[in-house]
Amino acid sequence: MKNDFISIYDYSREWFEEIFKIARDLKNKIRTGEVYHPLKDKTLTMIFQKSSARTRISFEMGMYQLGGYALYLAPDDIQLGKRESVKDIARVISRYNDCIMARLFDHKHIIELAEYSSVPVINGLTNLLHPCQVTADIFTILEYKGVIDNIKVAFIGDGNNVANSWLNMSSKFPLNMSFAIPEGYDPNQEILERALNSKVSNIQIFREPFLAAEDADVIYTDVWTSMGKENEIEKRKIDFKNFQVNEELLKFAKDDCVVMHCLPAHRGEEITDDVIDGNNSIVYDEAENRMHIQKAILIKLLT
């Protein structure tokens, strides 16, 4: 029976710990120059409704490094759900290759892809969830802090797909999750309630960033306006103006706190240049780890 990677919530802490172990080994192999091709002759089709730099590059280069091949399908190539139904695309593409990764708008489309595909499906992002990103994030925190349990993560900004995936991760690892989100931009209510009911982590939502950042080990942010919400840009700039990650905010966190951003960053909006380029920033290690984590997920699903 095939496995898919659609949501962090679908897997156990032990599963993620194994992913981290594989990713750590893969990262070492890259640095020592060891050739390792466990996915030799395997193929990955990448379906993009939303454009991306890191998602495409990390999956494509990752598949190459593992000995496989990745095919990029741009938004106009198949027009998923418009030119052809999702179920037809799933049935056809899964007969051509070994795995599908999709970066989509509507979350129901990734669910439908997985339902009708005969090969594993990986969620590269939907409007609801961004599981590969947050898996890479928690791995990066483990690298820097040595532990995950009881780490305080202060998420500053929009209750978007990344925030939802952090909530899912908080039901796997005991975290102190502190969200600072403007009124009206909270995470998905069902996901929030499920995370709270799991009682694994301490979860709080504030309307004041400085309260959320107090004694934080990690300060995390994302863009104020996600792709597909461009018509809300001006309103969001007003609503989020006090939710910027800057040097003043960092004063409330621990001295050795790390700053994370899933990128792309709108410098001068949700984060300042001096912070993203500063000594606390681990943004680019975080971005690199997308590839190592996704390679680990590919190996886990395909071997």
Long-range contacts (C-beta under 8 A, 24 or more apart in sequence): 2-117, 2-118, 2-119, 2-120, 2-301, 3-120, 3-300, 3-301, 4-114, 4-117, 4-120, 4-121, 4-122, 4-123, 4-301, 5-120, 5-121, 5-122, 5-123, 5-131, 5-132, 5-297, 5-301, 6-110, 6-111, 6-114, 6-121, 6-122, 6-123, 6-129, 6-131, 7-123, 7-129, 7-131, 7-165, 7-168, 8-129, 8-131, 8-134, 8-135, 8-165, 8-168, 8-169, 8-172, 9-168, 9-171, 9-191, 9-194, 11-172, 12-172, 13-172, 13-173, 16-135, 16-138, 16-172, 16-173, 18-300, 19-135, 19-139, 19-293, 19-296, 19-297, 19-300, 20-139, 20-142, 20-296, 22-295, 22-296, 22-299, 22-300, 23-139, 23-289, 23-292, 23-293, 23-295, 23-296, 24-292, 26-292, 26-295, 26-296, 26-299, 27-289, 27-292, 30-65, 30-292, 36-65, 36-66, 36-67, 37-66, 37-67, 38-66, 38-67, 38-299, 38-303, 39-63, 39-66, 39-67, 39-68, 39-298, 39-299, 39-302, 39-303, 40-66, 40-67, 40-68, 41-67, 41-68, 42-66, 42-67, 42-68, 42-69, 42-98, 42-99, 42-302, 43-68, 43-69, 43-70, 43-71, 43-96, 43-97, 43-98, 43-99, 44-68, 44-69, 44-70, 44-71, 44-97, 44-98, 44-99, 44-100, 44-101, 44-298, 45-70, 45-71, 45-73, 45-93, 45-96, 45-97, 45-99, 45-100, 45-101, 46-70, 46-71, 46-72, 46-73, 46-100, 46-101, 46-102, 46-103, 46-124, 47-73, 47-78, 47-80, 47-89, 47-93, 47-100, 47-101, 47-102, 47-103, 47-104, 47-113, 48-72, 48-73, 48-74, 48-75, 48-102, 48-103, 48-124, 49-75, 49-80, 49-102, 49-103, 49-104, 49-105, 50-75, 50-103, 50-104, 50-105, 50-125, 50-227, 50-228, 51-75, 51-227, 52-103, 52-124, 52-125, 53-263, 53-264, 54-263, 54-287, 54-290, 55-103, 55-124, 55-125, 55-132, 55-290, 57-291, 58-290, 58-291, 58-294, 59-101, 59-124, 59-291, 59-294, 61-291, 62-291, 62-292, 62-294, 62-295, 62-298, 63-295, 63-298, 65-295, 66-295, 66-298, 66-299, 68-98, 68-298, 71-97, 80-104, 80-109, 81-106, 81-109, 86-112, 86-113, 86-116, 87-112, 87-115, 87-116, 89-113, 90-114, 90-115, 90-116, 90-117, 90-121, 91-116, 91-117, 91-118, 93-117, 94-118, 94-119, 98-302, 99-298, 99-301, 99-302, 105-228, 120-301, 120-302, 122-294, 122-297, 122-298, 122-301, 125-161, 126-161, 127-161, 127-226, 127-228, 128-161, 128-164, 128-188, 129-161, 129-164, 129-165, 129-168, 130-161, 130-162, 130-164, 130-165, 130-262, 131-165, 131-168, 132-290, 132-293, 132-294, 132-297, 133-162, 133-165, 133-262, 133-290, 134-162, 134-165, 134-166, 134-168, 134-169, 135-169, 135-293, 135-297, 136-286, 136-289, 136-290, 136-292, 136-293, 136-294, 137-166, 137-220, 137-260, 137-262, 137-286, 137-289, 138-169, 138-173, 139-289, 139-292, 139-293, 140-260, 140-282, 140-285, 140-286, 140-289, 141-217, 141-218, 141-258, 141-260, 143-285, 143-289, 144-258, 144-282, 144-285, 145-217, 145-258, 148-173, 148-175, 149-173, 149-174, 149-175, 150-174, 150-175, 150-176, 151-175, 151-176, 151-217, 151-218, 152-176, 152-178, 152-215, 152-216, 152-217, 152-218, 153-177, 153-178, 153-216, 153-217, 153-218, 153-220, 154-178, 154-179, 154-180, 154-209, 154-212, 154-213, 154-216, 154-218, 154-219, 154-220, 154-253, 155-179, 155-180, 155-181, 155-212, 155-220, 155-221, 156-180, 156-209, 156-212, 156-213, 156-219, 156-220, 156-221, 156-243, 156-245, 156-249, 156-270, 157-181, 157-221, 157-222, 157-223, 157-224, 157-240, 157-243, 157-270, 158-185, 158-222, 158-223, 158-224, 158-225, 158-226, 158-236, 158-240, 159-185, 159-186, 159-187, 159-188, 160-187, 160-222, 160-226, 161-226, 162-222, 162-262, 163-187, 163-222, 164-188, 164-191, 166-220, 167-191, 167-192, 167-194, 167-195, 167-203, 168-195, 170-195, 170-198, 170-200, 170-201, 170-203, 171-195, 171-198, 171-200, 171-201, 172-200, 173-200, 173-201, 174-200, 174-201, 174-202, 175-201, 175-202, 176-201, 176-202, 177-201, 177-202, 177-203, 177-204, 178-204, 178-206, 178-211, 178-212, 178-213, 178-214, 178-216, 179-203, 179-204, 179-205, 179-206, 179-212, 180-205, 180-206, 180-207, 180-208, 180-209, 180-211, 180-212, 180-213, 180-243, 181-205, 181-206, 181-207, 181-243, 182-207, 182-239, 182-240, 182-243, 183-207, 184-239, 185-239, 185-240, 209-242, 209-243, 209-244, 209-249, 210-249, 210-252, 213-249, 213-250, 213-252, 213-253, 214-252, 214-253, 215-252, 215-253, 215-254, 216-252, 216-253, 216-254, 216-257, 217-253, 217-254, 217-256, 217-257, 217-258, 218-257, 218-258, 218-259, 218-260, 219-245, 219-249, 219-250, 219-253, 219-257, 219-258, 219-259, 219-260, 219-280, 220-259, 220-260, 220-261, 221-245, 221-259, 221-260, 221-261, 221-270, 221-271, 222-261, 222-262, 222-270, 223-264, 223-265, 223-266, 223-269, 223-270, 224-266, 224-269, 224-270, 237-269, 240-269, 240-270, 243-270, 244-269, 244-270, 244-271, 244-272, 245-270, 245-271, 245-272, 245-275, 246-271, 246-272, 246-274, 246-275, 247-272, 247-274, 247-275, 247-278, 250-275, 250-280, 258-282, 259-283, 260-286, 261-286, 262-286, 263-287
